[in-house]
Amino acid sequence: MSKKILIVEDESDLIKLLKYNLEKEGFRISYATDGSLALAEARRDPPDLVILDLMLPGLDGLEVCRQLRRNDRFAQTPILILSARGEEADRVVGLEVGADDYVTKPFSTREVVARVRALLRRNERAAPQREKVRRGDIVIDPMAHSVSVAGRLIELSALEFRLLHYMASHSGMVFSRDQLLDNVWGNDRTVTPRSVDVYIRRVREKIELKPQEPAYVQTIHGVGYRFASAGDEL
Ligand code: CA
């Protein structure tokens, strides 16, 4: 389904311009002409992204931004601020109250579309996966941060959990040690590729029936590791 964008703006010409250009790009659009209506509209049909003018009648854009961020449902929704006031102070306050990006009026619609796309892409990458991952006897629940094997809860450290969850979410894909370091350890590069082997061994000892002949976390010789693919008998 196409992504839904909520435009919060009190100038009807700007609403029309943005709506036309974003619909042409395949987005679904709703709009609100003041801050209170914006909050009501966001609750009625939660948007994937909000384009928010700062100067609005009633609740101003900064207050709308604050209130959206206070609500768990919108804590991660990208917010792109529009303002006629190009002052650095406004930009800083906007980002401080939780906006993700900022465009100064007058803007080109091409610029806005590009920013919208970039924010949605970034949000998709960063979105925490909430769905349980089930493979064979294993159930990984990212919300509860728990792992069970054949109904028995397993204790994993935070890193072991991230490693297992990452690999199981991409089952069948082969990862080199460096790729796992980038995707699981991120910026903590005090570890070496060999540390990956240590963590893999620990995870196997906890989840595999026979850690020496792992069914789930498989070694691909000369390449790295993969979590058993959907076609494997588990
Ligand atoms: Ca305005």
Boltz pocket constraint, residues with backbone or C-beta under 6 A from the ligand:
constraints:
  - pocket:
      binder: B
      contacts: [[A, 9], [A, 10], [A, 11], [A, 53], [A, 54], [A, 55], [A, 56]]
      max_distance: 6.0
